[in-house]
Amino acid sequence: MELHHIIKRALITEKSTLAREEANKYVFEVNRNANKIEIVNAIEKLFKVKVLNVHVMNVLGKKKRLGKIVGQKRAWKKAVVTLVPGNRIEVYEGI
């Protein structure tokens, strides 16, 4: 799998911003088939940083309803990446 197919997008929320500032943790949406080793390799090669730790979680899609019709949002995978102290992802910093 190519590196850009593993890391889909960076998640920018209040909680992820606080984690970035306090603990040097970055949050990404990743491919559902990617494992921790592939995520670590992709982050290190794309952003040229050293990864200390990765936590991965599957997020289930929420059920949505519009009148009688019941649907569901898609499920996705989230990765919380902890970097070695002193490393930063520059793309994230202006946000």
N, CA, C and O atoms as a GROMACS GRO file, in nm:
protein
  380
    1MET      N    1   0.085  -0.117   0.000
    1MET     CA    2   0.000   0.000   0.000
    1MET      C    3   0.090   0.124   0.000
    1MET      O    4   0.191   0.128   0.070
    2GLU      N    5   0.053   0.224  -0.077
    2GLU     CA    6   0.131   0.348  -0.083
    2GLU      C    7   0.110   0.430   0.043
    2GLU      O    8   0.009   0.417   0.112
    3LEU      N    9   0.208   0.516   0.072
    3LEU     CA   10   0.205   0.595   0.194
    3LEU      C   11   0.084   0.686   0.201
    3LEU      O   12   0.024   0.702   0.308
    4HIS      N   13   0.046   0.746   0.088
    4HIS     CA   14  -0.067   0.840   0.088
    4HIS      C   15  -0.201   0.767   0.098
    4HIS      O   16  -0.303   0.830   0.127
    5HIS      N   17  -0.201   0.637   0.075
    5HIS     CA   18  -0.324   0.560   0.091
    5HIS      C   19  -0.341   0.514   0.235
    5HIS      O   20  -0.452   0.483   0.277
    6ILE      N   21  -0.232   0.511   0.312
    6ILE     CA   22  -0.240   0.470   0.452
    6ILE      C   23  -0.290   0.586   0.537
    6ILE      O   24  -0.383   0.568   0.616
    7ILE      N   25  -0.230   0.704   0.522
    7ILE     CA   26  -0.270   0.822   0.598
    7ILE      C   27  -0.369   0.900   0.513
    7ILE      O   28  -0.332   0.956   0.410
    8LYS      N   29  -0.496   0.906   0.556
    8LYS     CA   30  -0.597   0.975   0.477
    8LYS      C   31  -0.600   1.124   0.505
    8LYS      O   32  -0.598   1.205   0.412
    9ARG      N   33  -0.606   1.163   0.633
    9ARG     CA   34  -0.611   1.304   0.667
    9ARG      C   35  -0.578   1.322   0.814
    9ARG      O   36  -0.586   1.229   0.894
   10ALA      N   37  -0.539   1.443   0.848
   10ALA     CA   38  -0.515   1.480   0.987
   10ALA      C   39  -0.647   1.524   1.049
   10ALA      O   40  -0.725   1.594   0.986
   11LEU      N   41  -0.670   1.483   1.172
   11LEU     CA   42  -0.792   1.522   1.243
   11LEU      C   43  -0.759   1.640   1.333
   11LEU      O   44  -0.672   1.632   1.419
   12ILE      N   45  -0.828   1.750   1.313
   12ILE     CA   46  -0.803   1.871   1.389
   12ILE      C   47  -0.928   1.905   1.469
   12ILE      O   48  -1.026   1.955   1.416
   13THR      N   49  -0.921   1.876   1.598
   13THR     CA   50  -1.029   1.906   1.690
   13THR      C   51  -0.968   1.975   1.812
   13THR      O   52  -0.846   1.987   1.823
   14GLU      N   53  -1.053   2.019   1.903
   14GLU     CA   54  -1.001   2.080   2.026
   14GLU      C   55  -0.920   1.980   2.105
   14GLU      O   56  -0.813   2.012   2.158
   15LYS      N   57  -0.970   1.859   2.114
   15LYS     CA   58  -0.902   1.755   2.191
   15LYS      C   59  -0.767   1.718   2.129
   15LYS      O   60  -0.668   1.702   2.200
   16SER      N   61  -0.762   1.706   1.996
   16SER     CA   62  -0.636   1.672   1.931
   16SER      C   63  -0.536   1.787   1.938
   16SER      O   64  -0.415   1.764   1.944
   17THR      N   65  -0.584   1.911   1.938
   17THR     CA   66  -0.496   2.027   1.951
   17THR      C   67  -0.432   2.031   2.090
   17THR      O   68  -0.313   2.058   2.103
   18LEU      N   69  -0.511   2.003   2.194
   18LEU     CA   70  -0.457   1.998   2.329
   18LEU      C   71  -0.356   1.885   2.344
   18LEU      O   72  -0.252   1.902   2.408
   19ALA      N   73  -0.386   1.769   2.285
   19ALA     CA   74  -0.293   1.656   2.292
   19ALA      C   75  -0.162   1.689   2.220
   19ALA      O   76  -0.055   1.649   2.265
   20ARG      N   77  -0.170   1.762   2.110
   20ARG     CA   78  -0.050   1.802   2.036
   20ARG      C   79   0.036   1.896   2.120
   20ARG      O   80   0.158   1.881   2.124
   21GLU      N   81  -0.027   1.992   2.186
   21GLU     CA   82   0.047   2.090   2.264
   21GLU      C   83   0.105   2.033   2.393
   21GLU      O   84   0.217   2.067   2.431
   22GLU      N   85   0.030   1.946   2.460
   22GLU     CA   86   0.072   1.895   2.590
   22GLU      C   87   0.160   1.772   2.582
   22GLU      O   88   0.256   1.760   2.657
   23ALA      N   89   0.129   1.679   2.491
   23ALA     CA   90   0.197   1.550   2.492
   23ALA      C   91   0.264   1.514   2.360
   23ALA      O   92   0.311   1.401   2.344
   24ASN      N   93   0.269   1.607   2.264
   24ASN     CA   94   0.330   1.582   2.134
   24ASN      C   95   0.263   1.464   2.062
   24ASN      O   96   0.330   1.380   2.002
   25LYS      N   97   0.129   1.460   2.069
   25LYS     CA   98   0.050   1.354   2.004
   25LYS      C   99  -0.027   1.414   1.887
   25LYS      O  100  -0.084   1.522   1.897
   26TYR      N  101  -0.027   1.342   1.776
   26TYR     CA  102  -0.096   1.384   1.655
   26TYR      C  103  -0.200   1.279   1.619
   26TYR      O  104  -0.176   1.160   1.636
   27VAL      N  105  -0.316   1.324   1.569
   27VAL     CA  106  -0.427   1.233   1.539
   27VAL      C  107  -0.454   1.233   1.389
   27VAL      O  108  -0.462   1.338   1.327
   28PHE      N  109  -0.466   1.112   1.332
   28PHE     CA  110  -0.489   1.095   1.189
   28PHE      C  111  -0.601   0.996   1.164
   28PHE      O  112  -0.623   0.903   1.242
   29GLU      N  113  -0.672   1.017   1.053
   29GLU     CA  114  -0.761   0.914   1.001
   29GLU      C  115  -0.678   0.829   0.907
   29GLU      O  116  -0.611   0.881   0.818
   30VAL      N  117  -0.683   0.698   0.927
   30VAL     CA  118  -0.599   0.608   0.848
   30VAL      C  119  -0.686   0.504   0.778
   30VAL      O  120  -0.805   0.488   0.807
   31ASN      N  121  -0.625   0.434   0.684
   31ASN     CA  122  -0.693   0.328   0.610
   31ASN      C  123  -0.736   0.218   0.707
   31ASN      O  124  -0.661   0.184   0.798
   32ARG      N  125  -0.854   0.163   0.687
   32ARG     CA  126  -0.905   0.061   0.778
   32ARG      C  127  -0.824  -0.068   0.775
   32ARG      O  128  -0.829  -0.146   0.870
   33ASN      N  129  -0.751  -0.092   0.666
   33ASN     CA  130  -0.672  -0.215   0.655
   33ASN      C  131  -0.528  -0.198   0.703
   33ASN      O  132  -0.452  -0.294   0.706
   34ALA      N  133  -0.490  -0.077   0.742
   34ALA     CA  134  -0.352  -0.050   0.783
   34ALA      C  135  -0.330  -0.097   0.927
   34ALA      O  136  -0.418  -0.085   1.012
   35ASN      N  137  -0.211  -0.152   0.952
   35ASN     CA  138  -0.176  -0.190   1.089
   35ASN      C  139  -0.078  -0.090   1.148
   35ASN      O  140  -0.040   0.006   1.081
   36LYS      N  141  -0.038  -0.111   1.273
   36LYS     CA  142   0.047  -0.014   1.342
   36LYS      C  143   0.182   0.004   1.274
   36LYS      O  144   0.232   0.116   1.265
   37ILE      N  145   0.240  -0.104   1.227
   37ILE     CA  146   0.373  -0.097   1.164
   37ILE      C  147   0.366  -0.014   1.036
   37ILE      O  148   0.454   0.068   1.011
   38GLU      N  149   0.263  -0.034   0.955
   38GLU     CA  150   0.247   0.043   0.833
   38GLU      C  151   0.223   0.191   0.864
   38GLU      O  152   0.274   0.278   0.794
   39ILE      N  153   0.148   0.220   0.969
   39ILE     CA  154   0.121   0.358   1.008
   39ILE      C  155   0.250   0.426   1.053
   39ILE      O  156   0.276   0.540   1.014
   40VAL      N  157   0.330   0.358   1.134
   40VAL     CA  158   0.457   0.414   1.180
   40VAL      C  159   0.548   0.444   1.062
   40VAL      O  160   0.605   0.553   1.054
   41ASN      N  161   0.562   0.350   0.971
   41ASN     CA  162   0.649   0.370   0.854
   41ASN      C  163   0.600   0.486   0.768
   41ASN      O  164   0.681   0.564   0.719
   42ALA      N  165   0.469   0.497   0.749
   42ALA     CA  166   0.414   0.604   0.666
   42ALA      C  167   0.438   0.741   0.729
   42ALA      O  168   0.477   0.835   0.660
   43ILE      N  169   0.415   0.754   0.860
   43ILE     CA  170   0.436   0.882   0.929
   43ILE      C  171   0.582   0.922   0.924
   43ILE      O  172   0.614   1.038   0.897
   44GLU      N  173   0.672   0.827   0.951
   44GLU     CA  174   0.815   0.858   0.952
   44GLU      C  175   0.866   0.900   0.815
   44GLU      O  176   0.949   0.991   0.805
   45LYS      N  177   0.818   0.836   0.710
   45LYS     CA  178   0.865   0.869   0.575
   45LYS      C  179   0.801   0.996   0.520
   45LYS      O  180   0.868   1.076   0.454
   46LEU      N  181   0.672   1.016   0.545
   46LEU     CA  182   0.603   1.134   0.492
   46LEU      C  183   0.648   1.263   0.559
   46LEU      O  184   0.671   1.363   0.492
   47PHE      N  185   0.660   1.260   0.692
   47PHE     CA  186   0.687   1.383   0.766
   47PHE      C  187   0.831   1.393   0.818
   47PHE      O  188   0.868   1.494   0.877
   48LYS      N  189   0.911   1.288   0.797
   48LYS     CA  190   1.051   1.285   0.840
   48LYS      C  191   1.066   1.315   0.989
   48LYS      O  192   1.142   1.403   1.029
   49VAL      N  193   0.992   1.238   1.070
   49VAL     CA  194   0.999   1.246   1.216
   49VAL      C  195   1.018   1.105   1.271
   49VAL      O  196   1.007   1.007   1.198
   50LYS      N  197   1.048   1.095   1.400
   50LYS     CA  198   1.064   0.966   1.467
   50LYS      C  199   0.943   0.941   1.555
   50LYS      O  200   0.909   1.025   1.639
   51VAL      N  201   0.877   0.827   1.536
   51VAL     CA  202   0.755   0.793   1.610
   51VAL      C  203   0.793   0.712   1.733
   51VAL      O  204   0.871   0.617   1.726
   52LEU      N  205   0.736   0.750   1.847
   52LEU     CA  206   0.760   0.680   1.973
   52LEU      C  207   0.655   0.571   1.996
   52LEU      O  208   0.688   0.461   2.038
   53ASN      N  209   0.528   0.604   1.967
   53ASN     CA  210   0.419   0.513   2.000
   53ASN      C  211   0.299   0.541   1.910
   53ASN      O  212   0.281   0.653   1.862
   54VAL      N  213   0.217   0.438   1.886
   54VAL     CA  214   0.094   0.452   1.806
   54VAL      C  215  -0.018   0.379   1.876
   54VAL      O  216  -0.004   0.263   1.916
   55HIS      N  217  -0.131   0.447   1.891
   55HIS     CA  218  -0.253   0.385   1.941
   55HIS      C  219  -0.355   0.390   1.827
   55HIS      O  220  -0.374   0.495   1.765
   56VAL      N  221  -0.419   0.278   1.800
   56VAL     CA  222  -0.513   0.268   1.689
   56VAL      C  223  -0.649   0.227   1.743
   56VAL      O  224  -0.659   0.140   1.829
   57MET      N  225  -0.756   0.292   1.690
   57MET     CA  226  -0.890   0.255   1.731
   57MET      C  227  -0.985   0.256   1.612
   57MET      O  228  -0.974   0.340   1.522
   58ASN      N  229  -1.079   0.163   1.612
   58ASN     CA  230  -1.182   0.159   1.510
   58ASN      C  231  -1.302   0.239   1.561
   58ASN      O  232  -1.350   0.216   1.672
   59VAL      N  233  -1.350   0.331   1.479
   59VAL     CA  234  -1.464   0.416   1.514
   59VAL      C  235  -1.582   0.367   1.433
   59VAL      O  236  -1.579   0.369   1.310
   60LEU      N  237  -1.686   0.323   1.502
   60LEU     CA  238  -1.805   0.273   1.433
   60LEU      C  239  -1.888   0.389   1.380
   60LEU      O  240  -1.891   0.497   1.440
   61GLY      N  241  -1.954   0.366   1.267
   61GLY     CA  242  -2.038   0.469   1.208
   61GLY      C  243  -2.165   0.490   1.288
   61GLY      O  244  -2.227   0.394   1.335
   62LYS      N  245  -2.204   0.616   1.305
   62LYS     CA  246  -2.325   0.646   1.381
   62LYS      C  247  -2.449   0.619   1.296
   62LYS      O  248  -2.446   0.636   1.174
   63LYS      N  249  -2.556   0.578   1.361
   63LYS     CA  250  -2.683   0.560   1.291
   63LYS      C  251  -2.751   0.695   1.278
   63LYS      O  252  -2.760   0.772   1.374
   64LYS      N  253  -2.799   0.722   1.158
   64LYS     CA  254  -2.869   0.847   1.130
   64LYS      C  255  -3.007   0.815   1.078
   64LYS      O  256  -3.030   0.710   1.017
   65ARG      N  257  -3.100   0.906   1.102
   65ARG     CA  258  -3.238   0.882   1.062
   65ARG      C  259  -3.296   1.007   0.999
   65ARG      O  260  -3.276   1.118   1.048
   66LEU      N  261  -3.368   0.988   0.889
   66LEU     CA  262  -3.438   1.096   0.823
   66LEU      C  263  -3.579   1.046   0.794
   66LEU      O  264  -3.603   0.980   0.694
   67GLY      N  265  -3.671   1.078   0.884
   67GLY     CA  266  -3.807   1.026   0.871
   67GLY      C  267  -3.808   0.877   0.898
   67GLY      O  268  -3.761   0.831   1.002
   68LYS      N  269  -3.863   0.801   0.803
   68LYS     CA  270  -3.866   0.655   0.819
   68LYS      C  271  -3.735   0.589   0.780
   68LYS      O  272  -3.707   0.476   0.820
   69ILE      N  273  -3.656   0.660   0.702
   69ILE     CA  274  -3.534   0.601   0.648
   69ILE      C  275  -3.424   0.604   0.753
   69ILE      O  276  -3.392   0.710   0.807
   70VAL      N  277  -3.367   0.488   0.781
   70VAL     CA  278  -3.258   0.477   0.876
   70VAL      C  279  -3.133   0.442   0.798
   70VAL      O  280  -3.132   0.345   0.722
   71GLY      N  281  -3.028   0.520   0.817
   71GLY     CA  282  -2.901   0.495   0.750
   71GLY      C  283  -2.790   0.490   0.851
   71GLY      O  284  -2.811   0.497   0.972
   72GLN      N  285  -2.670   0.479   0.798
   72GLN     CA  286  -2.554   0.473   0.887
   72GLN      C  287  -2.435   0.539   0.819
   72GLN      O  288  -2.412   0.520   0.700
   73LYS      N  289  -2.359   0.618   0.897
   73LYS     CA  290  -2.236   0.677   0.845
   73LYS      C  291  -2.130   0.568   0.836
   73LYS      O  292  -2.144   0.461   0.897
   74ARG      N  293  -2.026   0.595   0.761
   74ARG     CA  294  -1.924   0.493   0.742
   74ARG      C  295  -1.838   0.478   0.867
   74ARG      O  296  -1.818   0.573   0.943
   75ALA      N  297  -1.786   0.359   0.887
   75ALA     CA  298  -1.693   0.334   0.996
   75ALA      C  299  -1.553   0.372   0.948
   75ALA      O  300  -1.526   0.368   0.828
   76TRP      N  301  -1.462   0.408   1.041
   76TRP     CA  302  -1.329   0.450   1.004
   76TRP      C  303  -1.231   0.416   1.114
   76TRP      O  304  -1.270   0.373   1.223
   77LYS      N  305  -1.103   0.434   1.086
   77LYS     CA  306  -0.999   0.401   1.181
   77LYS      C  307  -0.920   0.526   1.215
   77LYS      O  308  -0.887   0.606   1.128
   78LYS      N  309  -0.890   0.542   1.345
   78LYS     CA  310  -0.818   0.659   1.395
   78LYS      C  311  -0.687   0.613   1.457
   78LYS      O  312  -0.682   0.511   1.526
   79ALA      N  313  -0.580   0.690   1.432
   79ALA     CA  314  -0.450   0.660   1.490
   79ALA      C  315  -0.401   0.782   1.567
   79ALA      O  316  -0.401   0.894   1.515
   80VAL      N  317  -0.360   0.760   1.692
   80VAL     CA  318  -0.300   0.864   1.774
   80VAL      C  319  -0.151   0.834   1.779
   80VAL      O  320  -0.109   0.734   1.836
   81VAL      N  321  -0.071   0.922   1.720
   81VAL     CA  322   0.072   0.901   1.704
   81VAL      C  323   0.147   0.991   1.801
   81VAL      O  324   0.129   1.112   1.801
   82THR      N  325   0.232   0.930   1.884
   82THR     CA  326   0.316   1.004   1.977
   82THR      C  327   0.456   1.014   1.917
   82THR      O  328   0.516   0.912   1.881
   83LEU      N  329   0.507   1.136   1.906
   83LEU     CA  330   0.639   1.157   1.849
   83LEU      C  331   0.744   1.168   1.960
   83LEU      O  332   0.713   1.199   2.075
   84VAL      N  333   0.868   1.141   1.923
   84VAL     CA  334   0.980   1.156   2.015
   84VAL      C  335   0.990   1.303   2.053
   84VAL      O  336   0.970   1.390   1.968
   85PRO      N  337   1.022   1.334   2.181
   85PRO     CA  338   1.034   1.475   2.221
   85PRO      C  339   1.134   1.550   2.132
   85PRO      O  340   1.243   1.501   2.104
   86GLY      N  341   1.093   1.668   2.090
   86GLY     CA  342   1.177   1.748   2.002
   86GLY      C  343   1.133   1.742   1.856
   86GLY      O  344   1.166   1.833   1.779
   87ASN      N  345   1.061   1.638   1.816
   87ASN     CA  346   1.011   1.628   1.680
   87ASN      C  347   0.875   1.694   1.669
   87ASN      O  348   0.794   1.687   1.761
   88ARG      N  349   0.850   1.757   1.555
   88ARG     CA  350   0.721   1.821   1.528
   88ARG      C  351   0.685   1.798   1.382
   88ARG      O  352   0.773   1.783   1.297
   89ILE      N  353   0.555   1.796   1.355
   89ILE     CA  354   0.508   1.791   1.217
   89ILE      C  355   0.474   1.934   1.180
   89ILE      O  356   0.381   1.992   1.235
   90GLU      N  357   0.548   1.990   1.086
   90GLU     CA  358   0.538   2.132   1.051
   90GLU      C  359   0.405   2.167   0.986
   90GLU      O  360   0.357   2.279   1.002
   91VAL      N  361   0.345   2.076   0.913
   91VAL     CA  362   0.219   2.102   0.845
   91VAL      C  363   0.110   2.133   0.947
   91VAL      O  364   0.022   2.216   0.921
   92TYR      N  365   0.115   2.068   1.059
   92TYR     CA  366   0.017   2.084   1.166
   92TYR      C  367   0.030   2.217   1.238
   92TYR      O  368  -0.070   2.267   1.290
   93GLU      N  369   0.147   2.275   1.243
   93GLU     CA  370   0.176   2.386   1.332
   93GLU      C  371   0.101   2.514   1.302
   93GLU      O  372   0.074   2.592   1.393
   94GLY      N  373   0.066   2.540   1.177
   94GLY     CA  374  -0.003   2.665   1.144
   94GLY      C  375  -0.151   2.663   1.174
   94GLY      O  376  -0.219   2.764   1.153
   95ILE      N  377  -0.202   2.553   1.221
   95ILE     CA  378  -0.346   2.537   1.239
   95ILE      C  379  -0.386   2.561   1.383
   95ILE      O  380  -0.504   2.552   1.417
   0.00000   0.00000   0.00000
